Amino acid sequence: MQRITVPYVRDGRGAPLRPTSWDEALGKAAAGLRAVRDTHGGQAFGLFSCSKSTNEMNFAAQKFARVVMRSNNIDSCNRT
């Protein structure tokens, strides 16, 4: 099994994956999340976090979901 050492992106539906820079890969991911939020609203987004993560990590995750994605759909599985 080979290890993936660089991010890969697709230039369109059905296009092959190609290696790219982290800046381009993160830009495409951000653009995709922004497109979902702007097209369908924040309620189209949901985020799962882990109750075994630190309080700081769960706080950052809920802030991202609520402030950036404008969604209250966040679950940290604290009931387990």
N, C-alpha and C positions, 0 to 999 in steps of 0.2 A: 504494500500500500504506500502510495506517495503522499507526502505532506504538501498541502497548499501553502505557498509562501507569499503569494500576492493576491489581491482581490480580483474577482472576475465580474464583468458586466455583460449585459446583452443589449444590443443596439435597437432591438425591436422584437416584436412577437415572432418567435420561430428562428431568430438569428442565433448563430452560435455564440457561446461565451468567449470572451477575449480578456486577456490580462490587462489590467489598468492600474492607475495610481490610486492611493488611498483618498486623495482629494476628490477625484472623479467619482469613485465608488460611493463615498459618503454624500457627495452632492446629489447623486442619483437617488440614493435612499431617502434623503431629506426631501427631494422634489416629489418622490412618490407619496410620502406621508402627507406632505402639504397638499398634493392634488386630491387625496382621499378626503382630508378635512375640508378643503374648499368646495369640493363637489358635493359631498354627502353630509357634511357637518361633523362635529366632534363626536356625536353618538355613533358614528360608523367605526370608531376606533375603540379598541379595548386593550388593556395592558395587564399582564399577569406578573406579579412579583413573588418573592419567596419569603415566607415567614422566618426562615433561617438566615436571611440576609441581615445585615446590620440595619439599625434604625435609620442611619444616614442614607444608605442605599435605597431603602423603601421610601424615605422622604423625597429623595431626588426623583424616584420613579413616579410618585404621585404628583409632584410638582410639574414634571414633564407632561403627564397625561392631562392635568387640569389646566395648566397655563398655556403650554405650547399647542396641545392638540384640542383643547377646549372640551374635554370629555371627563365625565365622572365615572366612566367604566374602568375601574381599577380594582384588582383583587390581589391581596397579598396572602391569601390562604391562612389567615390567623386562626381560623376555627379548627384546624387540625391538631 
